[in-house]
Amino acid sequence: MTAAEAELDSGAGVGEERDGSLEPSSGRTGDLPVTGRSVEVCSLEDLEPVTAAAARVDGVQIALVRLPGDVVYAVDHRDPRTGSCTIARGIVGSKGGEPTIAAPLYKEVYSLVTGRCLSSPQYRLVTHVVDVRDGRVFVMVRQPAPSGEPDPGPAAGSGI
């Protein structure tokens, strides 16, 4: 996949809807099915430290966050509360040593590791698998399971 196809966008983060619906993402995370392929999204240097950037990978809008030590996390860009694609515009921080991102509209704070909302437990961001190799960032997106299936639990963390 080329950089143009991945559409790295640190701008407004507005793009196609994932499934034609304006409904918020299901919020499931963890051992969700992945697309089965690792997609090269950008170089590590393209990501500003302690800042989020939006990209679309396999039709899913994600927010990439680079932390000190060149650790990169990927979560859904779609805000589970509002359905708007704004998470990459959030404030990156930490709570109790856990890296977080605060949604820009209503300020819910989400763990970048698990996707769990630390301020409103009814919300959860889907986390995606990230691997940094030779200065390049690769992502495998997780696809939400059909509604009615149990939540498989928190993500296992970074790495493919």
MARDRENNU-151683 format. One record per residue (C-alpha): z, y, x; residue number from 1; residue in one letter. Coordinates in pm, 1 decimal, padded with zeros to 6 digits. Each point is the difference from the previous one (the first is absolute). Example, Ala and Ser with C-alpha at 12.3 -4.5 7.8 and 13.67 -1.06 7.14 Angstrom:
<sites>
zz | yy | xx | seq | type
00780.0 | -00450.0 | 01230.0 | 1 | A
-00066.0 | 00344.0 | 00137.0 | 2 | S
</sites>
This chain:
<sites>
zz | yy | xx | seq | type
00000.0 | 00000.0 | 00000.0 | 1 | M
-00090.9 | 00340.4 | 00134.6 | 2 | T
00231.3 | 00299.8 | 00011.8 | 3 | A
-00211.4 | 00157.6 | -00275.4 | 4 | A
00060.0 | -00300.7 | -00225.2 | 5 | E
00372.7 | 00007.3 | 00064.2 | 6 | A
-00009.3 | 00371.2 | -00087.4 | 7 | E
00291.4 | 00118.3 | 00206.2 | 8 | L
00114.2 | 00311.8 | -00179.8 | 9 | D
00295.7 | 00208.3 | 00101.7 | 10 | S
-00112.1 | 00254.8 | -00258.9 | 11 | G
00063.5 | 00000.3 | -00373.9 | 12 | A
00002.1 | -00379.3 | -00035.8 | 13 | G
-00187.9 | 00003.9 | -00329.1 | 14 | V
-00258.2 | -00271.4 | -00049.0 | 15 | G
-00111.2 | -00290.9 | -00210.5 | 16 | E
00235.3 | -00170.8 | -00235.9 | 17 | E
00085.1 | -00353.9 | 00106.7 | 18 | R
-00081.7 | -00169.1 | -00332.1 | 19 | D
-00132.5 | 00279.6 | -00219.7 | 20 | G
00346.5 | 00051.0 | -00147.0 | 21 | S
00235.5 | 00291.2 | 00039.8 | 22 | L
00303.1 | -00227.3 | -00027.4 | 23 | E
00243.7 | 00002.6 | 00295.2 | 24 | P
-00021.1 | -00294.5 | 00237.7 | 25 | S
00204.7 | -00305.0 | -00095.6 | 26 | S
00238.3 | 00059.8 | 00289.2 | 27 | G
-00003.8 | -00366.1 | 00104.4 | 28 | R
00021.2 | -00057.8 | 00373.2 | 29 | T
00086.9 | -00269.8 | 00251.3 | 30 | G
-00206.9 | -00315.1 | 00005.7 | 31 | D
-00275.3 | 00131.6 | -00225.0 | 32 | L
-00346.1 | -00133.1 | 00065.8 | 33 | P
-00180.0 | 00195.1 | 00269.5 | 34 | V
-00372.3 | 00065.0 | 00002.4 | 35 | T
-00033.4 | -00260.2 | 00274.0 | 36 | G
-00143.0 | 00229.6 | 00258.2 | 37 | R
00134.4 | 00239.8 | 00254.6 | 38 | S
-00181.4 | 00333.0 | -00028.2 | 39 | V
-00017.4 | 00244.1 | 00288.9 | 40 | E
00101.2 | 00334.0 | -00150.5 | 41 | V
00033.9 | 00246.4 | 00287.9 | 42 | C
00127.3 | 00049.2 | 00351.1 | 43 | S
00372.3 | 00041.3 | 00053.2 | 44 | L
-00070.4 | 00346.7 | 00140.6 | 45 | E
-00157.2 | 00101.0 | -00334.8 | 46 | D
00347.8 | -00023.8 | -00157.8 | 47 | L
00240.9 | 00285.8 | 00064.9 | 48 | E
00352.8 | -00125.0 | 00078.3 | 49 | P
00252.2 | 00023.3 | -00288.2 | 50 | V
-00274.4 | 00099.3 | -00243.5 | 51 | T
-00188.5 | -00198.2 | -00262.8 | 52 | A
-00378.1 | -00022.2 | -00042.2 | 53 | A
-00195.7 | -00148.1 | -00288.9 | 54 | A
-00276.1 | -00260.0 | 00031.1 | 55 | A
-00184.2 | -00237.0 | -00231.0 | 56 | R
-00014.4 | -00362.8 | 00111.9 | 57 | V
-00177.4 | -00265.0 | -00207.2 | 58 | D
00005.6 | 00238.4 | -00297.1 | 59 | G
00375.9 | 00063.3 | 00021.4 | 60 | V
00135.3 | 00344.3 | 00087.7 | 61 | Q
00273.2 | -00025.8 | 00261.6 | 62 | I
00224.7 | 00238.1 | 00191.2 | 63 | A
00030.6 | -00069.7 | 00373.1 | 64 | L
00310.1 | 00124.9 | 00180.7 | 65 | V
00031.1 | 00005.3 | 00378.4 | 66 | R
00354.1 | 00013.1 | 00134.5 | 67 | L
00131.0 | 00051.6 | 00354.8 | 68 | P
-00067.3 | -00301.2 | 00219.6 | 69 | G
-00344.1 | -00031.4 | -00161.8 | 70 | D
00132.5 | -00203.9 | -00292.5 | 71 | V
-00232.5 | 00034.7 | -00300.4 | 72 | V
00081.2 | -00077.5 | -00364.6 | 73 | Y
-00236.0 | -00012.4 | -00297.1 | 74 | A
00102.3 | 00038.3 | -00365.5 | 75 | V
-00189.6 | 00075.6 | -00320.4 | 76 | D
-00112.6 | 00361.1 | -00019.7 | 77 | H
00041.6 | -00010.9 | -00380.2 | 78 | R
00342.7 | 00125.3 | -00112.2 | 79 | D
00157.6 | -00270.4 | -00222.8 | 80 | P
00171.2 | 00262.9 | -00215.9 | 81 | R
-00290.2 | 00234.8 | -00070.0 | 82 | T
-00308.8 | -00206.3 | 00078.6 | 83 | G
-00133.3 | 00283.4 | 00216.3 | 84 | S
-00131.8 | -00065.9 | 00349.3 | 85 | C
00244.5 | 00221.7 | 00187.4 | 86 | T
00230.7 | -00220.5 | 00211.4 | 87 | I
-00176.9 | 00098.0 | 00325.3 | 88 | A
00105.5 | 00358.2 | -00077.7 | 89 | R
00366.2 | -00104.4 | -00001.0 | 90 | G
00270.7 | 00075.0 | 00253.3 | 91 | I
00058.0 | -00268.4 | 00263.7 | 92 | V
00363.4 | -00057.6 | 00098.1 | 93 | G
00268.5 | -00266.2 | 00011.7 | 94 | S
00305.0 | -00108.6 | -00193.7 | 95 | K
00265.0 | -00214.3 | 00167.2 | 96 | G
-00240.6 | -00068.9 | 00286.9 | 97 | G
-00273.6 | -00120.9 | -00237.2 | 98 | E
-00332.1 | 00190.4 | 00018.9 | 99 | P
-00086.6 | 00168.1 | -00330.6 | 100 | T
-00249.3 | 00219.2 | -00178.3 | 101 | I
00093.0 | 00234.7 | -00286.2 | 102 | A
-00253.3 | 00036.6 | -00280.9 | 103 | A
-00113.1 | 00361.9 | -00016.6 | 104 | P
00020.2 | 00048.0 | -00377.4 | 105 | L
00338.9 | -00132.4 | -00113.7 | 106 | Y
00145.1 | -00071.2 | 00346.8 | 107 | K
00074.1 | -00373.1 | -00039.8 | 108 | E
00078.2 | -00144.0 | 00343.4 | 109 | V
-00174.1 | -00328.1 | 00090.5 | 110 | Y
00063.3 | -00240.9 | 00286.7 | 111 | S
-00307.7 | -00031.5 | 00219.1 | 112 | L
00116.4 | -00351.3 | 00093.0 | 113 | V
00049.4 | -00152.5 | -00347.3 | 114 | T
-00151.9 | 00255.0 | -00240.5 | 115 | G
00329.3 | 00005.9 | -00190.6 | 116 | R
00089.5 | 00333.3 | -00157.3 | 117 | C
00338.7 | 00102.9 | 00137.2 | 118 | L
00054.7 | 00272.1 | -00260.9 | 119 | S
-00137.3 | -00161.2 | -00320.6 | 120 | S
00010.8 | -00381.8 | 00010.7 | 121 | P
-00254.3 | -00042.5 | -00281.9 | 122 | Q
-00279.9 | 00111.9 | 00236.0 | 123 | Y
-00152.1 | -00177.7 | 00300.4 | 124 | R
-00295.9 | 00064.3 | 00227.8 | 125 | L
-00223.0 | -00288.0 | 00101.2 | 126 | V
00015.0 | -00045.5 | 00378.8 | 127 | T
-00300.6 | -00113.1 | 00202.1 | 128 | H
-00030.6 | -00200.3 | 00321.3 | 129 | V
-00066.8 | 00212.5 | 00311.5 | 130 | V
-00093.4 | -00101.4 | 00352.0 | 131 | D
-00061.1 | 00233.3 | 00293.2 | 132 | V
-00223.3 | -00154.3 | 00267.2 | 133 | R
-00150.5 | 00173.4 | 00301.1 | 134 | D
00073.0 | 00341.4 | -00149.0 | 135 | G
-00171.4 | -00083.4 | -00331.7 | 136 | R
00172.2 | -00029.7 | -00340.9 | 137 | V
-00089.3 | -00300.8 | -00219.4 | 138 | F
00118.8 | -00050.2 | -00359.7 | 139 | V
-00004.3 | -00292.4 | -00242.0 | 140 | M
00068.1 | 00128.5 | -00350.4 | 141 | V
00217.9 | -00185.2 | -00249.5 | 142 | R
-00132.9 | -00030.7 | -00352.7 | 143 | Q
00245.5 | 00020.5 | -00291.5 | 144 | P
00048.7 | -00328.5 | -00183.8 | 145 | A
-00093.7 | -00009.0 | -00368.8 | 146 | P
00277.0 | 00139.2 | -00220.5 | 147 | S
00253.1 | -00253.8 | -00117.6 | 148 | G
00025.5 | -00174.0 | 00336.6 | 149 | E
00334.1 | 00027.3 | 00184.3 | 150 | P
00049.0 | 00252.2 | 00277.2 | 151 | D
-00019.2 | -00199.0 | 00326.3 | 152 | P
00250.8 | 00226.9 | 00178.2 | 153 | G
-00011.0 | 00238.6 | 00295.3 | 154 | P
-00274.6 | 00008.0 | 00259.5 | 155 | A
00044.1 | -00190.6 | 00320.3 | 156 | A
-00075.2 | 00310.0 | 00210.5 | 157 | G
-00282.6 | 00106.9 | 00226.0 | 158 | S
-00234.7 | -00236.2 | 00174.8 | 159 | G
-00290.6 | -00222.4 | -00087.3 | 160 | I
</sites>
